[in-house]
C-alpha cells in the first residue's frame, strides 16, 4: 500500500535518491493521467509522460527521437518515433517489421531461411564407442577350465540335470572344502550323494539316510505331567522327556501338538510346606481380606523405631488431637451450627473453611477464612468465641519493601479508575488520554471547510469545548491525518498552526468532507 501525499512535496533542492517510477505494461494500463505525470513502460522499456493537450501518453527522450536498426534491403533503416504512422518492410524470408501510430512490431515470417554459415555439420570420430548395443542374456552350458563345483552344478541346473561332458585334457579345479549335493532322482542311487573332495568328484554312500526328519510333539499325561517325544519320520519315537508337577505347588499344562509348549506355573492356591524366605518384599495385590494364623512380627524393630508396624491403640494415640477438616461453613446461616445452644460437637483441631461470608460472633469473615476448634467442644454447649481460633486468609495487605524478599505478601487493592476485576482476574482498563482528541475533517464546528484556487483547507478550532477548551495552543498540538474509514491509512497533507488555537489542514484539489480525520495530542 502506497503512502498518500495529498499536497505538493517540496524537497528544497535536496536530492531524492533511489527513486523508482511507477511501472505499467501499456498506456491503457496506466490510464488517463494529469499533465506531466510519468510512468515506465515495461513492455517496450521506456519512460512515458502524459500530455493533456493530446490526451495521450508520449515517449520521453531527446528532440531527435530516431531509431536506427539493421535489416531489410538498402542498408540501415531509420524510423522517426515522433511520427504518428510508419511502416518498415523487410525482404522475403527475413525479419519483417511493421508498425502504426507509436507502436513498432517486429515479427518472424512463417518460413525463416538461415544463412549457410549458421549450419554446422559434425562427423563421428573414428573408433568412437560411446554407443553400446546390449546383447541377450548369456547362458553357460558347458564346463570350462578352472570351473568350480558350484559352477558345474549350476550348468547342470541350466541344462536340466543332464550329464555334463568333460573333454580329455580339461583342467577342472575344485575347492578343498568338501561339498555334498543331493542329485535328486536323476543321478546316483538311494542314499548316495555327489561330493567333491580335493580334486575328485565321486558318489558317496552315507551311513544314515539324510532324508530322515524329526519332530518334537508335546503330549499331556495324567497326574499333572507333560511329555516331549523325539520322533523320527521312519524310526518313530526315539526318546522322551517328562515334566512332572507337584500338587498345590507346581502346575504343569501343555499345548499338545508338534512344536507345542509346556507351561510350568504356580497353581491358583499355592501351598508352601516350609518357611518362605524372601530378600525382597511381599506385595498383596488382591483386595480380599488377608489373614494370619499367628502374629506378624517386624524383625529387628525396636520401640520408637518409625519403621515398626503399629497397633490400632498406638495409631489412635498418635492421631489424638490432630484436627480433621469438617467441610465448608456458611457464616450467614450458621451452617453447620458452630454458635448458639444447638452447636455441633467438635474435637480440638477440627476446622472449617468459610464458603459464604458473614459475621461470626463479632468478627466479619470472608470466603477462604479458617475456623479451628481451640479445644474439645461438646454438642449443645453454647460455646464462646474464645473456644475458636480464627485465621483470616487475607490478613496481610500488599506492601512495599526496600528488601524485596522481606516484603509483606497478601491481598492487593486496585484502583477502579485504571483496573477491572472479574472473579479474581485483574485487567488494565483501556488506555485513554485526557490530552488527546479525534476530529473528522468536515464543515461542522470545530471544523470549517473552504475550497479556493484548487486547494481545500480545513481549519480546526482547538479551543472548542469538544477538543481542548480554553487556553488551547495550536503550536503545542501534534497531529496525524488518517483516512476516516478502514484501513485508516495515514496520509500526508500540509499542516499550519497559528499563534492561537487555530490549525489548518490543507489538501491539493477538491477534497470532500468526512474523507479524512485528524488525531490530536496537546502537549
C-alpha positions, 0 to 999 in steps of 0.5 A: 500500500502506497503512502498518500501525499495529498499536497505538493512535496517540496524537497528544497533542492535536496536530492531524492535518491533511489527513486523508482517510477511507477511501472505499467505494461501499456498506456491503457494500463496506466490510464488517463493521467494529469499533465506531466505525470510519468510512468515506465513502460515495461513492455517496450522499456521506456519512460512515458509522460502524459500530455493533456493537450493530446490526451495521450501518453508520449515517449520521453527522450531527446528532440531527435527521437530516431531509431536506427536498426539493421535489416531489410534491403538498402542498408540501415533503416531509420524510423522517426518515433515522433511520427504518428504512422510508419511502416518498415518492410523487410525482404522475403524470408527475413525479419519483417517489421511493421508498425502504426501510430507509436507502436513498432512490431517486429515479427518472424515470417512463417518460413525463416531461411538461415544463412549457410554459415549458421549450419554446422555439420559434425562427423563421428570420430573414428573408433568412437564407442560411446554407443553400446548395443546390449546383447541377450542374456548369456547362458553357460552350458558347458564346463570350462577350465578352472570351473568350480563345483558350484559352477558345474552344478549350476550348468547342470541346473541350466541344462536340466540335470543332464550329464555334463561332458568333460573333454580329455585334457580339461583342467577342472579345479575344485575347492578343498572344502568338501561339498555334498549335493543331493542329485535328486532322482536323476543321478546316483542311487538311494542314499548316495550323494555327489561330493567333491573332495580335493580334486575328485568328484565321486558318489558317496554312500552315507551311513544314515539316510539324510532324508530322515526328519524329526519332530518334537510333539508335546503330549499331556499325561495324567497326574499333572505331567507333560511329555516331549517325544523325539520322533523320527519320520521312519524310526518313530519315537526315539526318546522322551522327556517328562515334566512332572508337577507337584500338587498345590505347588507346581502346575504343569499344562501343555499345548499338545501338538508338534512344536507345542509348549509346556507351561510350568506355573504356580497353581491358583492356591499355592501351598508352601510346606516350609518357611518362605524366605524372601530378600525382597518384599511381599506385595498383596495385590488382591483386595480380599481380606488377608489373614494370619494364623499367628502374629506378624512380627517386624524383625529387628524393630525396636520401640520408637523405631518409625519403621515398626508396624503399629497397633490400632491403640498406638495409631489412635494415640498418635492421631489424638488431637490432630484436627480433621477438616469438617467441610465448608461453613456458611457464616450467614446461616450458621451452617453447620451450627458452630454458635448458639445452644444447638452447636455441633460437637467438635474435637480440638483441631477440627476446622472449617473453611468459610464458603459464604461470608458473614459475621461470626460472633463479632468478627466479619469473615470472608470466603477462604477464612479458617475456623479451628476448634481451640479445644474439645467442644461438646454438642449443645454447649453454647460455646464462646468465641474464645473456644475458636481460633480464627485465621483470616486468609487475607490478613496481610495487605500488599506492601512495599519493601526496600528488601524485596524478599522481606516484603509483606505478601497478601491481598492487593487493592486496585484502583477502579479508575485504571483496573477491572476485576472479574472473579479474581482476574485483574485487567488494565482498563483501556488506555485513554488520554485526557490530552488527546482528541479525534476530529473528522475533517468536515464543515461542522464546528470545530471544523470549517471547510473552504475550497479556493484556487484548487486547494481545500483547507480545513481549519480546526478550532482547538479551543472548542469545548469538544477538543481542548477548551480554553487556553488551547495552543495550536503550536503545542498540538501534534497531529496525524491525518488518517483516512476516516474509514478502514484501513485508516491509512495515514496520509500526508497533507500540509499542516499550519498552526497559528499563534492561537488555537487555530490549525489548518489542514490543507489538501491539493484539489477538491477534497470532500468532507468526512474523507479524512480525520485528524488525531490530536495530542496537546502537549 
